[in-house]
Amino acid sequence: MKRPSAVMAHQDESASQGRHGEQALEILQTLREDIISGRLTAGSLLRQQLLAERFGVSRMPVREALYRLEAEGFIAFTPNKGATVAPVSAEDVREIYEMRSAAETLALRLALPELTNAQIGRAEDLQAEMETAPVGEFGKLNAAFHQTLYQPCARPRLLAHVENLSNAADRYLRVAIGTLDYAEKSHREHRTLLEACRRRDEADAVGCLMQHIEEGGQTLYRRLTEL
């Protein structure tokens, strides 16, 4: 029997890794949305074998997805128990919003000189959609609004960092939208930010964004300390 060449073996291995990567991403996105939406509540146990059966995959992409969710702060691994959904906490939200303020103001400052009217128009369209969308769509549209304004910064690592923080914040935004009078205030602040971007007023735009993020974080922090 003719043995497969090293090249063919490498191609098979690469294809397998590619499939596992795609499967892990699908599992990651589904579980993240389950946690953000509350379908998976804090403390829920995530058994690898049951997840593998749910998604019709081996345990390898499940493990990869869980490790990435741990890095994003959505789950925690504990000895003799495995992976569980991490609780929401005031300290967590404070850290997330402190990091968001630093990263997103940097991204906007770098992006503003390259930001086109078409991109600002796209952000305005997303804002208009956000104002009439169901509560469950707020986080996704909010992230897209901000990412549209930051994209011209052309800093892939920074944008990936901002996206991770946005995913982490989305879980808390559901609390804000569901229990606090936050949406209308957020809409007004987004409109003010867009006006500053239209004028290409860096100081005003960055100031608006910083205030928007920091006040949002403070509101959520106070709410969680009351629970």
C-alpha positions in Angstrom: 0.0 0.0 0.0 1.3 3.4 -0.9 1.9 5.6 2.1 0.6 9.2 2.0 3.2 11.8 1.5 4.3 14.3 4.2 2.7 17.1 2.1 -0.7 15.2 2.0 -0.5 14.5 5.7 0.2 18.1 6.4 -2.7 19.2 4.2 -5.0 16.8 6.0 -3.9 18.1 9.4 -4.4 21.7 8.2 -7.9 20.9 6.9 -8.7 19.3 10.2 -7.5 22.2 12.2 -9.5 24.6 9.9 -12.7 22.6 10.6 -12.1 22.6 14.3 -11.4 26.3 14.2 -14.7 27.0 12.4 -16.6 24.7 14.8 -15.0 26.4 17.8 -16.0 29.8 16.5 -19.6 28.7 16.0 -19.7 27.2 19.5 -18.1 30.3 21.0 -20.6 32.7 19.3 -23.6 30.6 20.3 -22.6 30.1 23.9 -21.6 33.8 24.3 -25.1 34.8 23.0 -26.7 32.3 25.4 -24.8 33.9 28.3 -25.5 37.5 27.2 -29.2 36.8 26.7 -29.6 35.0 30.0 -30.5 31.7 28.5 -27.4 30.4 30.4 -27.4 31.9 33.9 -24.6 32.6 36.2 -23.3 29.3 37.8 -24.6 27.1 35.0 -22.4 24.1 34.5 -21.0 23.6 30.9 -20.1 19.9 30.4 -17.9 19.4 27.5 -19.4 16.0 26.5 -22.9 17.4 26.5 -21.9 20.4 24.5 -20.1 18.2 22.0 -23.3 16.2 21.6 -25.4 19.4 21.3 -23.2 20.8 18.5 -22.4 17.4 16.9 -18.6 17.8 17.2 -15.7 16.3 19.0 -14.6 17.7 22.4 -11.6 19.5 20.8 -13.5 22.5 19.4 -15.7 22.6 22.5 -12.5 23.0 24.7 -11.2 25.7 22.4 -14.4 27.6 22.6 -14.5 27.3 26.4 -11.0 28.5 26.8 -11.7 31.6 24.6 -14.9 32.3 26.7 -12.8 32.1 29.8 -10.3 34.6 28.3 -13.3 36.9 27.6 -14.5 36.6 31.2 -17.8 34.8 30.4 -17.0 31.5 32.1 -14.6 30.2 34.9 -12.9 26.9 35.4 -13.0 25.5 38.9 -11.2 22.4 40.2 -13.4 19.2 40.3 -16.3 21.1 38.7 -15.2 22.3 35.3 -16.5 25.2 33.4 -19.4 27.4 34.8 -20.9 30.6 33.6 -19.2 33.5 35.5 -21.4 35.7 37.7 -22.0 39.4 36.9 -20.3 41.7 39.3 -19.8 45.4 40.0 -16.1 45.0 40.1 -16.1 43.3 36.7 -18.2 46.0 35.1 -16.0 48.7 36.5 -12.9 47.1 35.0 -14.5 46.6 31.6 -15.7 50.2 31.4 -12.3 51.6 32.5 -10.6 49.6 29.8 -13.3 50.6 27.2 -12.8 54.2 28.0 -9.0 54.0 27.4 -9.1 51.8 24.3 -12.1 53.3 22.5 -11.0 56.9 22.9 -7.6 56.0 21.5 -9.3 54.2 18.6 -11.5 57.2 17.8 -8.6 59.7 18.1 -6.7 57.6 15.5 -9.7 57.0 13.3 -11.1 60.5 13.1 -8.6 62.0 10.5 -9.5 59.1 8.2 -13.2 58.9 8.9 -15.3 59.4 5.8 -18.8 61.0 5.5 -20.0 57.6 4.2 -18.8 55.9 7.4 -20.4 58.5 9.5 -23.6 58.0 7.5 -23.4 54.3 8.1 -23.1 54.9 11.9 -26.1 57.3 11.7 -28.1 54.5 10.0 -27.2 52.1 12.7 -28.2 54.6 15.3 -31.6 55.1 13.7 -32.1 51.3 13.6 -31.0 51.1 17.2 -33.7 53.5 18.3 -36.5 51.3 17.1 -35.0 47.8 17.5 -36.1 45.3 20.2 -34.1 45.2 23.4 -32.3 42.0 22.4 -30.8 43.8 19.4 -29.4 46.8 21.2 -26.0 45.3 22.1 -25.2 44.1 18.6 -26.3 47.4 17.0 -24.5 49.4 19.6 -21.2 47.5 19.0 -21.6 48.0 15.2 -22.2 51.7 15.7 -19.0 52.1 17.6 -16.9 49.8 15.4 -18.0 51.8 12.3 -16.5 54.9 13.8 -13.3 53.2 15.0 -12.6 51.1 11.9 -10.4 53.7 10.1 -7.9 53.7 12.9 -6.3 50.7 11.1 -5.0 49.1 14.2 -6.1 45.4 14.1 -4.9 44.6 17.6 -6.6 47.6 19.1 -9.9 46.8 17.2 -9.8 43.2 18.3 -9.3 44.4 21.9 -12.2 46.8 21.6 -14.4 44.0 20.2 -13.6 41.7 23.1 -14.5 44.4 25.6 -17.7 45.2 23.7 -18.7 41.5 23.9 -18.0 41.6 27.7 -20.0 44.8 28.1 -23.0 43.5 26.1 -23.9 41.2 29.0 -24.2 44.3 31.3 -25.9 46.4 28.7 -28.8 44.0 28.9 -29.1 44.9 32.6 -29.0 48.6 31.7 -31.6 48.4 29.0 -33.8 46.0 30.9 -33.9 47.7 34.3 -32.6 51.3 33.9 -33.7 54.3 31.9 -30.5 54.1 29.8 -31.5 53.7 26.2 -32.8 57.3 25.6 -29.7 58.8 27.3 -27.4 56.5 25.2 -29.3 57.6 22.0 -28.8 61.3 22.8 -25.1 60.8 23.5 -24.6 58.9 20.2 -26.2 61.7 18.3 -24.0 64.3 20.0 -20.9 62.1 19.2 -22.0 61.9 15.5 -22.3 65.7 15.3 -18.7 66.1 16.7 -17.5 63.5 14.2 -19.2 65.4 11.3 -17.3 68.5 12.4 -14.1 66.5 12.7 -13.7 68.1 16.2 -11.3 65.7 17.9 -11.5 67.2 21.3 -15.3 67.3 21.4 -15.7 63.8 19.9 -13.2 62.2 22.2 -14.7 64.0 25.2 -18.2 63.0 24.3 -17.1 59.4 23.9 -15.2 59.3 27.2 -18.2 60.8 29.0 -20.6 58.3 27.3 -18.6 55.3 28.3 -17.6 56.4 31.8 -21.1 57.5 32.8 -22.5 54.3 31.4 -20.1 52.2 33.5 -20.8 54.2 36.6 -24.5 53.8 36.2 -24.1 50.0 35.9 -21.7 49.8 38.8 -24.2 51.6 41.1 -27.0 49.3 39.9 -25.0 46.1 40.6 -23.9 47.3 44.0 -27.6 47.7 44.9 -28.5 44.1 43.9 
